[in-house]
Amino acid sequence: MHVLVLGAGVVGVTTAWVLRQQGYDVTVVDRQSIAGAETSYANGGQISVSHAEPWANPSAPFKVLKWLTRTDAPLLFRPRMDLAQWRWAAAFLRECTSARAAHNIRQIVRLGTYSRERLQLLRKETGIEYDHLEKGILHFYTNPREFESALEPARIMRSLGCDRQVIDADRAVELEPALSPVKHRIEGATYTAEDESGDARQFTQALASKAQEAGVEFLYGSEILGFENTRDRILGIRTICEGKHQTLRADRYVLSLGSFSAVLARQLGLFLNIYPAKGYSITVPVKNEEAAFNVSLIDDEYKLVFSRLGDRIRVAGTAEVSGYSRELNLIRCRSIVRRTAELMPEAAHWERSEFWAGLRPATPSNVPYIGKSHFGNLYLNTGHGTLGWTHSCGSAAALADIMAGRKPDVDFGFTGL
C-alpha cells in the first residue's frame, strides 16, 4: 500500500513516520527544500495540553472588537474582501458560547494528552533530540480579570485528567525564579507539571531524517498544483518541480498542508473551514543564565508563550487573521520584544531578536480535521491551529489507526467517522 503525504511540516512528517512504522510505502511531497520550513520553523515550542482553551470563548467577541484598532493586539482581525475569511469569522462567533467552548476544550485536551504520550513513546524508541525540557508549563496572569476567566477552563481540564493546578504568585516564583522581578504584578497562575517544551523544527527535521533512513521518500521542491480525480476517488496529484510537470500516483493520500489544505481541497469541492492565523515569534540568545527561565511560560493576557531552547529563548504568539501574507509586521514583532523585556530585562539579548512569522491553520473551534474525507482514498490531518506541535504525534497515530480500519485509542470527534 503506497501512501502519498502532502506536506512536510511537523504533522505531515509524524504521519509519514507512523505509517512507515506500520508497513506502508510512504512518499512525502513539499514545496520547500527541507522539512519543517514553514509553520513548524519557529513556533512557540510547547507541548501544551494545558493550553487548550480555544480562541473562540465567551469573552472573545468583546476583545476582538476592542482590539480592532490596535496594530499590536493579541488577536487582530483585519477584514478583507474574502468570502473564506468571513465564513470563518461567522463560524468563530458561533463557537463563542460557554457550551461550545467547553465541548472544544474536551476535544483538545483528550487529543493533547494522547499525543503527549505518543511523543514520549517515540522519543524513547528513537532517542530523538530537539532541546526538549520536561519542566511543565506555567500560565501567569498580571490582569485579575484574565486570571478569573482562566479558573473555569482549568477546572474543566482537571476533570479530563490534565492536572492544571491553580497556584499563587509565591508558588509561581518558587517554580520559576526568573519571574521574581514581577512577582508583585502576578495576580495568580496555573501550573501543569506534565507539559513539555522543545524545538519543533529540530524535531521535524530529525524525524524526517529517521523516516528517510527507514524508507520514506521525500520529494522536496515540489509544488502541488492540484488533483486528478473522479467523483469519489483521487487518481493522482499534479506537481511541478524544477520546471518539470508530473503526476504522482498512490493508493491513498493524506492532506497535511496546514493553511493551504483548504485552498487545495476547494478544487475537489471539499470545504474545510481553515483560515490562516498569522503568528509571530522572536528567537533570542540567553544573556544571563540566572535571569533566564527554564520552566515554559504562558502570558495569557498578551497571548505569548515562552520556551527555553538550549542557549536560546523563543517567545511566540499573537494571531492576525488577515489572509495568506507572511510579511512581517514590525509593530507586532517589537511589541513581543517590549513585553518580554519588561518582564525579564536581563534574561536575553533582546536587541538581537530574530523575528519570524508563520501561518497557523486555524479552524473556528481550534479542533483539527483528522480522519476520512468523502473521497474513498483521501484522508485529512490538518487544521491544528496553534497546537500542531502538541497534537502531531497523537494525530498521526490516530490517523494510521483509521486508515487500517481500527478504532483510535482516544475519544475524539474524528472526521468521517
N, C-alpha and C positions, 0 to 999 in steps of 0.2 A: 504494500500500500504506500503510494507516494503522496506526500502532503506538501503543498506549497504555502509557506507562511509569508504574508505580506507585511513587512515592517520588521526592522532590526533594532527597535527600542527595547527597553527592559521587558516589556510584556511579550513582544514577539520572540525575543531570544530565549526567555524562560519557557515559552510554549514549545519552541523548537527543541530545546534540551529535553523536556519531559517526553515529548513524542518520540524522540530518538531513543531515549532510555526504554521506551515501551515497544521498540522494534520497528517503528515506521522509517521509511526513507524520507528525509526531510530536506527541502530547499528553502532558503530564506532570501527574499528579494527586498532590496532597499536602495533608494536613490543616493544615499551618502556613501562615502568611501570606507567607512568603518562603522561598527555597531555603536549604538548609544550616542549618536552625534547630534540629536535634536532635543526633544523634550527631556530625555534622560541625561543630558550633558552636564548640567549644573543645577539640578533641582535641590530641594531642601535637605535631602539626605536622611530622612527619618523613616523608620519602620514604626508607624504611629497608629496603632489600633485605637488609642485614646483620642485621636484627632478625628473623631467620627461624626461630630455634629455637622450636618450639611449646611452649605451656604444658605439654602432655602429653609428658613425657620421664621417663626412669627415676628421677630424683630427686624428681619432683613428688608422688607419694603420701605419702612421708615428710614433706615440707614442709607439705602441706595438713593432715596430722594434727597436726603440731607447732604450726601456726598457728590451729587451730580455736578456741582460747580467747582469741586476740588480736584485739581490735576493729580494730587498726591494721595487721593482717597484710597483706603484699603481695598474697597470693592468699587470699581468705576465702570458704569455702563455708558458707553458712547453710542447714541442712536445712529443707525446708518440706514440707507435705502437697501435693506437686505431682509427679504422675507424670512430667511432661515433664522436670523437674529431675533426678529420679533416673535416668531413662533416659539423659539427657545425661551424668550422672556415671558411670554404668556404662560407657558408650562411651568416655568420657575415660580411665578406668582401662585399657581395652583398648588405647588408643593410647600407653601409657606405656612400652612396650618399646623397646629400643635400635633394633631393626629398623624399627618403625613410626615412631619419631621421625626416623630417617634418611630414610625414604621421604617423610615430610611436609616435611622441610627441602628436599628436592629439588623438590617441587611448589611450595613457597612461594618459593624462590629463583628458579626459572625464570619464574614469573609476575611476580615483583617486578622482575627485570631487564628483561623485555619491557615492563612497564608504565612503568618509569622512562624508557625510550627513547621510548615513545609520549608521555609527558608533555613531554619535552624537545622533541619534534617539534611538539606542539600549542602550546607556548609560543613557539616560533619562528614558527609560522604565524599566530598570533593577537596576539602581543605582550602577552598577558595578564600582569598584575602582581598579586602576592599576598605581598609581603615575603619572597620566596624567597632563599635563600642556597645556594651550591654549594661548601660548605666541608667536606663529608664528615660522617661520624658516628663519634664516638669512644666506645667502651664502656670504662668504667673499673671496676676491682674493688678494693674495700677489704677483701675477705674472700678469703684464699688458696684456700679450697675452691671458692668461686664461680669464681675465675679458672681453676683446674684444670679444672673441669667445662665451661668455655667453649672449651677448646682443640680438642676433637674436633668439635663443631659448626662451629667456624671452619675447620677443615681440610676438612670436607665442603663448606662454602660456597665455599672457594677452588677445589676440584675442579670446581665448577659454574660457575666464572667470576666469582664475587663475590669481589673481591680484599680480603678481610678479614684484614689483616696483624696478627700478634701483635707487640706492642711493650712496652717497659718504661716505668717511671714517668718517666724523664728525657725520653724521646721524647714521652710523653703531654703533659707540661708544655710542651715545646717547641712542640707543635702548638696547645695551648690554655693560655696563661699563667694564665688565671683559676683553674686547678687548683693553682697554686703553693702556696697555704696548706696544702693537704692532700697534697702530694707524698709526704711521709713515710709516709702511710697507704695509698698506692696500691701494691697487690701486682703489678699488671700491667694491660695494656689491649689493646684491638684497635682498629684504625682502618680505615675504608673510605672512601677519598677520593671515590668516585663518588656516594656518597649525598648527599641534599639535605634541605632543610627549607623550610617556608613555611606560611602561614596557610590551612588547608583551607577555612574559612568564606569568606574573601575570594575564594579560587579558585572555589569552588562558586557564589557569588553573581555573580561577574564572568562566569563561563562561562554561567550561566543567562541573563544579560542578552544575551550574544552569541548564544546559541541562540534567544532570543526575537526578536532582530533578524533572524535567519536564517529565521524562520518557525515555530519551535516554539511551541505553545500551552501555557501553564501555567495549570492550574486550582487555584489556591491556596484554602485554607479549605474543602477538600472532603474530608470523612471517608469512607473506603472502608468500606462495611458488609459487602459480600460479593459473590458471583458469581452470574450466571445461566449455567448450563452444561448440556451433555449429558454422556454418559459419557466422551466423548473430545475435547470441544471447549468452549472458553469462548465464550459468546454475548454477555456484557456484564458490566459492573461496576456494582453498586448503590452509590450515594453519597448523601450529604446535605450540602448547602451552604446556609448561612443559612436553615436550616429547610426547604429545598426538597429533596425526594427526586427523584432522577433515575437513569436507567440510561445509562451511557456505553458505546458500542459501537465496536469497531475490528476490523481484520483479525487483528492479533496483539497480544499483551500481554506485558509484561516485569515480573516481580515483583522489586522492589528496595526493600523496606520494612524493611530492617535486621532487628532482633529481632522485629518484628511480622510478618515474612514467614511464620514458622512458624505463627503463630496463624491468619492468613488462609488459609494453604494447607490447614490441617486441615479447613476447610469443604468442601474438594474431596476429602477422603480422601487427601491428599498429605502424606506425612511428611517434614519437613525437620528434621534434628536440630540446631536452632539454639536457643540459650538466651541470654538477656541476661547479659553480664558487665559490671556497672556499673563504669565507670572515673571517676576524679576528676581535676580539673586546677585549677591556680591560674594566674592571669594577673596579672603584677606589673610596674609601671613600673620601668625601669632607674634606679638611683641613682648608680652610679659606673661610668662607661664603661670605665675601666681594669680594674676588678674583675669586670666582666660578661663572659660568654663570647660567642664568635661561632661556634665550631665546635659543632655539635649534639652533645649528650652523652646517654649512657645509663648509668644507675647500676643494674646488673643485680641487685645484692643486694637493693635496695629496689624493683625493678621500676618505675623512674621514668625518663622521657625529658625532656630539656631542649632547648628550641628558642628561638632568638633571632628575634623577630618585630618588626623595626624598633626602636622605643624601648620594647618590651615583652619580658618573659621569660615563656615558657609552660613550666610543669612539669606533666607528666601521668603517670598510671599507676595502679597497683594494680588489682585486679579483685575484685569482690564478686558472687558467684553467689548471688543471693538474691531473684530474682523481677523484676517489671517496675516496681517503685517507683523514681522518680528523686529521691526525698527525699535531701537532703544529710546525710551522717553527718559531723558537725563534728570528731569524733575523727580520722577518716581524713584530712579536709582539713588539719587542724592538723599531723598527722604529716608531710605533704608539706612544709609550710612549715618545720617544725622541721628535717627532714633537709637541705633545700636551704639554709636559713640557716646551718646548721652547716658546710656545705661552702664556701659563698661568702657570708659575712656582709655584705659591703659591696656586693654586686652589684646589689641591688634594694631597694625599699621594702617589705620583707616584711610589715610591719604593714598594708599597703594591698592585700593579696592578694585577688583576686576569685575566689571559689570557684564550681565548676561540676561537675556530674555528668551523664554520658550513658550510654546502654545500648549497649554493643558487641554486635553479633550474632555470637556465638561458636559455632563448631562444635567438637566434641571434639578434632578433629585440627588446628584452625586453618586447614584448607583450605576455601575457599568453594565454593558451588554456582554453577557457570556453565555454561549450556547449555540443553538441552531438558528439558521435563517430559514425562510420558506423555500430556498433553493436546496435541493437534496444533498449537495456536497459542498456547501458554503457555510462555514462556522464563524462566529463572532467572538472576539476577545478584545474589546475596545471601550473607550468612554470612561476611563478610570479617573479622570479629573486630577486632583492633587494627590491621589493615593495610588498611582500606578506602581511606584516602587514598593509601597506597603502591600498591595494586593497581587503583585505579579506572580509569585510562586504558587499561591493558592488558586488563582485564576487558571494558570497553566495546568495544574493537576486536575482541577475540576473539568476543564475542557477536554483533557485527554480521556477522562472517565466517560464523558458524554459521547465522545467520538467512538469509544469502544462499546457503547451500549450499557455502561454501568451507571449506577446512581452515585453522584458525588458524595463525599463524606462531610458535607457542610449544608446546613439549612439555609438556602438562598434562592431567590426568585430567578432561576435561570431562564434565559430567552428560549422560546420554542418548546419548553417542556411543560 
